[in-house]
Amino acid sequence: MSGPPDVDYRATSLRPTWDALPEELKHALSVALGTEIVAASPSVTSGFTGGFAAPVRLADGRRVFVKASDNTLHSYDAYQREADVVPQLPAATQAPAIITTARTDDWFAVVSEWVDARMPGAPWTAADFAVVTARCEAMADALAPNPIAGLDTFLKDLESGESALLVPEQILAGDRPVPRGLQDWVPRVIPELADLMKAVPEALSGDAAAHTDLRPDNLLIDTTGTCWTVDWNWLSLGPRWLDWVGLLPVAQHHGIDTGTAIRSSPLTADVPADDLDCFIAVIAAYMLKNPDNPPPIGTTQVLREHQRFYAWTFLDWLATRRGWTT
């Protein structure tokens, strides 16, 4: 394969329409909002869950954003987690405020303020990268040390289920194949990827709260140039640089000079290079787990293409820094 898959993060999901939601949930939303919902726009097509997600207009003139899911999908728990976490976030995260929630026996909905904004990173430009970097630096200052009680570590999340830390060793042992559609040099660097896994626990230690899923489709830049962050359902503990560094491999793929950015940002200027590499390596390993398997219920095949794209770009980033292809 000559390159990674082309993933348009503005078109990665298939979500239900407003008409498909149960009337009981619509009534519960109207009660919670104190007014009727008079019109709903089409669901957004970004993200990877199958939950409803769309702006709606209210009878009192307001415009808000509604996310809703039944209890058969991952998004059911994710939306509840978001409704719990977002009100606790410091203002520097610039997360849309939660307005209200609604529930039935089988459904949950969360309503947040509507932001007139666009997704950055499609592709990354130097201007958008600078705006997002500034937001990440401000968030890091506000979230370190962690201001929110009861968070698990990012490492614990990685180790849940099939631990990403074990993937390279499993490939070396012949217990897991190298996924198709990656660079031809990937099998050769699996031993070094396995070595990097050994240092991950120390590299990812930290007392900062982090989003931990800060992709371009979880970022918005509004008409004033303000960067917003959304989808805070994976909040956990780690180093203060974690969210920003997770954006770098794709930014580099789009031509951003991430080496200079690392040296100049207060988030990473004094961080050991191997710590950054360990984080990127473990995300690459996570993306190698199952991209050839059918996608989970409620998601589209684009989820697997996203995994392949991230595996490719994260491994490329490591290859540049560690001389894997020279």
C-alpha positions in Angstrom: 0.0 0.0 0.0 1.4 3.4 -1.0 -0.1 5.4 1.7 -2.7 5.4 4.6 -6.4 5.4 4.0 -8.0 8.8 3.3 -10.3 9.4 6.3 -12.7 12.4 6.2 -13.4 13.0 9.9 -16.5 15.1 8.9 -18.1 11.9 7.5 -17.4 8.9 9.8 -20.8 8.1 11.3 -24.4 7.1 10.5 -26.7 8.5 13.1 -30.5 8.3 13.6 -32.7 11.2 12.6 -34.9 13.2 15.0 -37.9 11.5 13.6 -36.4 8.1 14.7 -36.3 9.0 18.4 -39.1 7.8 20.6 -41.9 10.2 21.4 -41.4 9.5 25.1 -37.8 10.8 24.9 -38.9 13.9 22.9 -41.5 14.7 25.6 -38.9 14.2 28.4 -36.6 16.6 26.6 -39.3 19.3 26.3 -40.1 19.0 30.0 -36.4 19.2 30.9 -35.9 22.2 28.6 -39.1 24.0 29.7 -40.1 24.5 26.1 -40.9 22.6 22.9 -38.4 21.5 20.3 -39.8 22.9 17.1 -37.1 21.9 14.5 -34.1 19.6 14.3 -31.3 19.7 11.9 -29.8 16.5 10.4 -27.5 14.6 12.8 -23.8 15.5 12.5 -21.7 12.9 10.6 -18.5 13.2 12.6 -17.6 10.9 15.5 -17.8 7.1 15.6 -20.8 6.3 17.7 -24.3 5.6 16.5 -26.1 8.0 18.9 -28.3 10.9 17.8 -26.3 14.2 17.7 -27.8 17.3 16.2 -28.6 21.0 16.8 -32.3 21.7 17.5 -34.3 24.9 17.7 -36.6 25.6 20.6 -39.9 27.4 20.7 -38.4 30.1 22.9 -35.9 30.9 20.1 -32.8 29.1 21.6 -30.6 26.8 19.6 -29.1 23.9 21.5 -27.2 20.7 20.7 -28.8 17.3 21.7 -27.1 13.9 21.9 -29.2 10.9 22.7 -28.7 7.1 22.7 -30.5 4.0 23.7 -29.0 1.5 26.1 -27.8 -0.9 23.4 -24.9 1.4 22.3 -21.6 2.5 23.8 -22.8 6.1 23.5 -25.5 5.5 26.2 -22.8 5.4 28.9 -20.6 7.9 27.1 -23.3 10.6 27.1 -24.0 10.1 30.8 -20.3 10.4 31.6 -20.1 13.6 29.6 -23.1 15.0 31.4 -21.4 14.3 34.7 -17.9 15.5 33.9 -18.4 18.7 31.8 -19.9 20.8 34.7 -16.8 20.0 36.7 -14.3 21.2 34.1 -12.5 24.5 34.5 -13.4 27.3 32.1 -10.0 27.0 30.3 -11.2 23.7 28.6 -13.8 25.8 26.7 -16.3 22.9 26.7 -19.9 23.7 25.7 -22.0 24.0 28.8 -24.4 21.3 29.7 -27.9 22.7 29.8 -30.0 19.7 30.9 -30.5 15.9 30.6 -33.5 13.7 29.9 -34.1 10.0 30.5 -36.6 7.3 29.8 -36.4 3.6 30.7 -34.2 2.8 27.6 -32.8 6.2 26.5 -30.6 9.0 27.8 -30.2 12.5 26.3 -27.8 15.3 27.1 -28.3 18.9 25.9 -25.5 21.4 25.6 -25.0 24.9 24.3 -24.7 25.1 20.5 -21.5 26.4 19.1 -21.4 27.9 15.6 -18.0 26.4 14.6 -16.0 24.2 12.3 -13.7 21.2 12.7 -10.0 21.9 12.4 -7.5 19.4 11.1 -9.1 18.5 7.8 -6.3 19.0 6.9 -4.3 20.7 9.6 -3.1 24.2 8.7 -0.4 26.2 10.6 -3.1 28.7 11.8 -5.5 26.1 13.1 -2.6 24.2 14.7 -1.5 27.4 16.6 -5.0 28.0 17.9 -5.5 24.4 19.1 -2.0 24.4 20.6 -2.8 27.5 22.6 -6.0 25.8 23.9 -4.1 22.7 24.9 -1.6 24.7 26.8 -4.3 26.6 28.6 -6.1 23.4 29.4 -2.9 21.8 30.7 -2.4 24.7 33.1 -6.0 24.4 34.4 -6.1 20.6 34.7 -2.7 20.1 36.4 -2.9 19.1 39.2 -6.2 17.3 38.6 -9.2 19.3 39.9 -11.7 16.5 39.5 -12.1 13.7 42.0 -12.4 10.0 41.2 -10.5 9.7 37.9 -8.6 6.6 36.8 -5.3 6.8 35.1 -5.0 6.7 31.3 -2.7 3.7 31.7 -5.5 1.8 33.4 -7.8 2.6 30.5 -5.1 1.3 28.1 -4.8 -1.9 30.1 -8.5 -2.7 30.3 -9.7 -5.5 28.1 -7.0 -6.6 25.7 -4.1 -4.4 26.9 -2.5 -2.3 24.2 0.8 -2.8 25.9 0.8 -6.5 25.0 0.1 -6.1 21.3 3.7 -5.9 20.0 4.7 -8.9 22.0 1.7 -10.9 20.8 2.7 -10.0 17.2 6.2 -11.2 17.8 5.0 -14.4 19.3 2.7 -15.1 16.3 -0.4 -14.8 18.4 -1.6 -11.7 16.5 -1.1 -10.8 12.9 0.4 -7.5 11.7 -2.7 -5.7 10.3 -2.9 -5.3 6.5 -2.4 -2.0 4.7 0.5 -0.6 6.7 4.0 0.4 5.7 6.2 -2.5 4.5 8.8 -1.8 7.2 6.3 -2.3 10.1 7.2 -6.0 10.9 10.8 -5.0 11.2 10.2 -2.4 13.9 7.8 -4.5 16.1 10.7 -5.5 18.4 11.5 -1.8 19.2 7.8 -1.1 19.6 7.7 -3.9 22.2 10.7 -2.4 24.0 8.9 1.0 24.1 5.9 -0.7 25.9 8.1 -1.5 28.8 8.7 2.2 29.6 5.0 3.3 29.1 3.9 3.1 32.8 6.6 5.5 33.9 6.3 7.8 30.8 2.5 8.2 31.3 2.6 8.8 35.0 1.2 12.2 36.0 -1.4 14.0 38.1 -3.0 16.0 35.3 -6.6 15.4 34.1 -6.6 14.9 30.3 -9.3 14.5 27.6 -7.3 11.5 26.2 -9.4 11.4 23.0 -8.6 14.8 21.5 -8.9 14.2 17.8 -9.8 16.9 15.3 -13.5 15.8 15.4 -13.5 16.6 19.2 -12.3 20.1 18.5 -14.2 23.2 17.2 -13.0 26.6 16.1 -15.8 29.2 16.2 -16.2 32.3 14.1 -14.2 34.4 16.5 -11.2 32.0 16.4 -11.9 30.5 19.8 -11.1 26.8 20.1 -13.7 24.6 21.9 -13.3 21.0 23.1 -16.1 18.4 23.1 -16.8 14.8 24.0 -15.2 14.6 27.5 -16.3 11.0 28.2 -12.7 9.5 28.4 -11.3 12.0 31.0 -8.5 10.3 32.9 -5.1 11.1 34.6 -1.7 11.3 32.9 1.0 13.8 32.0 0.0 17.4 31.2 1.3 17.1 27.7 -0.7 14.1 26.7 -3.6 15.7 24.8 -1.5 18.0 22.7 1.1 15.3 21.8 -1.6 13.0 20.6 -2.4 15.5 17.9 1.1 15.7 16.5 1.4 12.6 14.3 -1.6 13.6 12.1 -0.4 17.2 12.1 3.0 16.1 10.9 1.3 14.0 8.2 -0.3 17.2 7.0 3.0 19.1 6.9 3.2 20.7 10.3 6.7 20.9 11.7 6.1 19.1 14.9 9.7 18.8 15.9 10.0 22.6 16.2 6.6 22.7 18.0 7.8 20.2 20.6 10.9 22.2 21.3 9.0 25.5 21.6 5.9 24.5 23.6 6.1 24.8 27.4 4.2 21.5 27.4 7.1 19.5 26.0 10.3 21.6 25.9 11.7 19.8 28.9 10.0 16.3 28.4 12.4 13.4 27.6 12.0 12.4 24.0 11.5 8.8 24.9 8.5 9.7 27.1 6.8 11.3 24.1 7.7 8.3 21.9 6.3 5.9 24.5 2.9 7.6 24.4 2.8 7.6 20.6 4.0 4.0 20.5 1.3 2.8 22.8 -1.4 4.6 20.8 0.0 2.9 17.7 -0.1 -0.4 19.4 -3.7 0.2 20.4 -4.6 0.9 16.8 -2.9 -2.4 15.8 -5.3 -4.4 18.0 -8.2 -5.2 15.6 -8.4 -3.0 12.5 -9.2 -6.1 10.3 -12.2 -7.1 12.5 -15.8 -6.0 11.8 -16.6 -2.7 13.6 -18.6 -2.7 16.8 -22.4 -2.4 16.7 -23.5 1.2 16.1 -20.3 2.2 14.3 -19.4 2.2 10.6 -16.4 0.6 8.8 -14.8 4.0 8.8 -13.8 3.3 12.4 -11.5 0.6 11.2 -10.1 2.9 8.5 -9.5 5.5 11.3 -7.5 2.9 13.2 -5.4 2.1 10.2 -4.8 5.8 9.5 -3.8 6.4 13.1 -1.5 3.3 13.1 0.1 4.5 9.9 0.7 8.1 11.0 1.7 7.4 14.5 4.3 4.8 13.3 5.5 7.3 10.7 6.0 9.9 13.4 8.1 7.4 15.4 10.0 6.4 12.3 11.1 10.0 11.7 12.2 10.5 15.3 13.9 7.1 15.8 15.4 6.5 12.3 13.4 3.4 11.6 13.4 3.8 7.8 17.0 5.0 7.4 
